[in-house]
Amino acid sequence: MKQITAKSLILSLTPMILAGCNFEKNIDHIDVSKKSNDLVLLSAGSSSDISPWIQSEKDAWNLAAVTASQTSMTSISAALIDDTVDVQVAGSGSGILMMQSTSEIDVSQYKSGYIQFKIRPKSTPPSAITLSIDNEWPVRSSLVLSGKLADDASWQTLAVPVACMKPFDGATAVDLSQVKNPFHLDVKEAFNYEITDISYRLTTDQTPVVDPVTCGDVAAKNIVNQAPDLVAGDTALFYSGDMTEAQDLSSAYPPNDFSGNVKSVNNIITVSFSKNNGVFLGTDDAKGDFSSHTTDVVTVDMKVKSYGDSGSIQARMDGQTADTGTFFSLDSSSLPADDKWYRCQMPVSSMIPTSNLSSVKKAFYVSGVWDQMNNLEFSFANVAVTKPRKDYQSTKPCIAL
């Protein structure tokens, strides 16, 4: 299963023309800066310009560098063992572990991404820990993490949406283009832990500690039902179910987009458009032969939060030359904007001229009506090309899950 990841293939696409049926506009370039590598703060391959430090409230907020030898202050002690920091917090005031850069660094490309780290409790976890991006108080953006650590001694990975980190009362937000301390972990209760693999990531395959859009607890409604198993003759594109019997083309058709707020978490792609955009499975070099699917359907799990100004979602497939006048349209009559999951089946023949199926560049392309995409918000998962299932009705392409 291939998701939008920081290590996804960086596209180098020639200018394209989206023409016809409200798609006609020139795209001069595609912003692919978000496809760049993760920024590694603590792990193998991390920069020597970024190093761990500790800070103690009980020592007048003094700082001390963390080295292979034990460094001790009143509120906190730590030692660097290979690429892991072993930390002991006394619980008498704040004990802070931070990653500090020798000069200010630019992390603005991760404003819609995540700070991700691995942590292993060595004692009972505290009721809360506070993660911040810091330029020394009062310039600090933070998020309190309550109840996010399991009470066991196993390694746990936390993914924190950068967009959900806000200044507390009395503080001002950090300018992400000029950050001195890109990682600042404050613990006020007695707690011993190990920490490693600290990085900034554009996307994550972990469940975030909070919903990256609402910044509230991740609700059960965000979890799509398990996809049915695929069978021989099916083609998997972006799929979380069993696809051992099917042709798996997920690596040849990874998720990408032109510009805008597109996130991939737990095999679900969430889209929030404020301007013209499109999200698709494919690359400029993809040339898969889908000729055997002429009478099949594209099946996809979708939920719509808002159609916004668009009023509909337009889905299509693209051959080597896009025929933007051929697409399948979904609106509130077939796919309600109730933020609930539906399984939709769209005839391939309605999404692409069948003569273009022998060499497909984008196996699934979804967008709104051109120049009417403001406030368009939806999610999708489990994209495959299959035979129409027994519950398929052409007049009712989407069924509630």
Disulfide bonds with the S-S distance in Angstrom:
Cys164-Cys215 2.08
Cys344-Cys398 2.07
